[in-house]
């Protein structure tokens, strides 16, 4: 990839494990200018594994006046996320030990 070879900062923002695995196999994640970005609370296991494997990672947290609209969009994109959100509200300590 031209941009990686030119040392431009590259952010790969996805929760798609297959895509991340493919990018990793191509060696792109080994470059110091490449990082993987994910939204807070979605695939914490995957972002932690990437960090533990030595890859640069970043976690985003939504905030502000439009957070509810944003939440609705994420649930519409992948309805099972609602179960994770409800589980986090019922049992917050289960997510407190996740370190990114």
C-alpha positions as CSV (number, residue, x, y, z in Angstrom):
1,X,0.0,0.0,0.0
2,X,1.4,3.4,-1.0
3,X,0.2,5.2,2.1
4,X,1.8,2.8,4.5
5,X,5.1,2.7,2.6
6,X,5.1,6.5,2.6
7,X,4.8,6.5,6.4
8,X,1.5,8.3,6.4
9,X,-0.6,7.7,9.5
10,X,-3.1,5.0,8.8
11,X,-6.1,4.2,11.0
12,X,-8.0,1.0,10.4
13,X,-11.4,1.5,12.0
14,X,-13.3,-1.8,12.0
15,X,-14.7,-4.5,14.3
16,X,-14.5,-7.1,11.5
17,X,-12.2,-9.7,12.8
18,X,-11.8,-11.4,9.3
19,X,-10.7,-8.1,7.8
20,X,-8.2,-7.4,10.7
21,X,-6.8,-10.9,10.3
22,X,-6.3,-10.4,6.5
23,X,-4.6,-7.0,7.1
24,X,-2.4,-8.6,9.7
25,X,-1.4,-11.4,7.3
26,X,-0.4,-8.8,4.8
27,X,1.9,-7.3,7.4
28,X,0.3,-3.9,7.5
29,X,-0.3,-3.9,11.2
30,X,3.5,-4.2,11.9
31,X,4.1,-0.7,10.6
32,X,4.6,1.9,13.3
33,X,2.3,4.4,11.4
34,X,-0.7,2.0,11.4
35,X,-3.2,1.6,14.2
36,X,-6.5,-0.3,14.7
37,X,-9.5,1.7,16.0
38,X,-12.6,0.4,17.6
39,X,-15.6,1.8,19.5
40,X,-15.7,1.4,23.2
41,X,-17.6,-1.7,24.3
42,X,-17.7,-3.4,20.9
43,X,-15.3,-6.3,20.7
44,X,-13.2,-5.5,23.8
45,X,-11.7,-9.0,23.6
46,X,-10.4,-8.3,20.0
47,X,-9.0,-4.9,20.7
48,X,-7.3,-6.2,23.9
49,X,-5.8,-9.1,21.9
50,X,-4.5,-6.8,19.2
51,X,-2.9,-4.6,21.9
52,X,-1.4,-7.7,23.7
53,X,0.0,-8.8,20.3
54,X,1.9,-5.5,20.2
55,X,-0.2,-3.6,17.6
56,X,-1.1,0.0,18.1
57,X,-4.8,0.4,19.1
58,X,-7.2,3.2,19.9
59,X,-10.6,3.0,21.5
60,X,-13.3,5.6,20.8
61,X,-16.0,6.7,23.2
62,X,-19.1,8.5,22.0
63,X,-20.3,11.6,23.9
64,X,-22.1,14.8,23.3
65,X,-25.7,15.8,22.4
66,X,-26.1,13.2,19.7
67,X,-25.0,10.1,21.6
68,X,-28.5,8.6,21.6
69,X,-28.9,8.9,17.8
70,X,-25.4,7.4,17.5
71,X,-26.5,4.5,19.8
72,X,-29.6,3.9,17.7
73,X,-27.6,3.7,14.5
74,X,-25.2,1.2,16.0
75,X,-28.0,-1.0,17.3
76,X,-29.7,-0.8,13.8
77,X,-26.5,-1.9,12.2
78,X,-26.1,-4.9,14.5
79,X,-29.1,-5.6,16.7
80,X,-27.3,-8.1,19.0
81,X,-25.4,-5.1,20.4
82,X,-28.5,-4.3,22.5
83,X,-27.9,-7.4,24.5
84,X,-24.4,-6.3,25.3
85,X,-25.6,-2.8,26.3
86,X,-28.3,-4.2,28.6
87,X,-25.8,-6.7,30.1
88,X,-23.4,-3.8,30.8
89,X,-26.1,-1.9,32.5
90,X,-27.2,-4.8,34.7
91,X,-23.7,-6.0,35.6
92,X,-21.2,-3.1,35.1
93,X,-18.3,-4.9,37.0
94,X,-18.1,-7.5,34.2
95,X,-16.7,-4.8,31.9
96,X,-14.6,-2.9,34.4
97,X,-11.7,-5.3,34.1
98,X,-11.4,-4.8,30.4
99,X,-8.2,-2.9,29.7
100,X,-7.6,-1.5,26.3
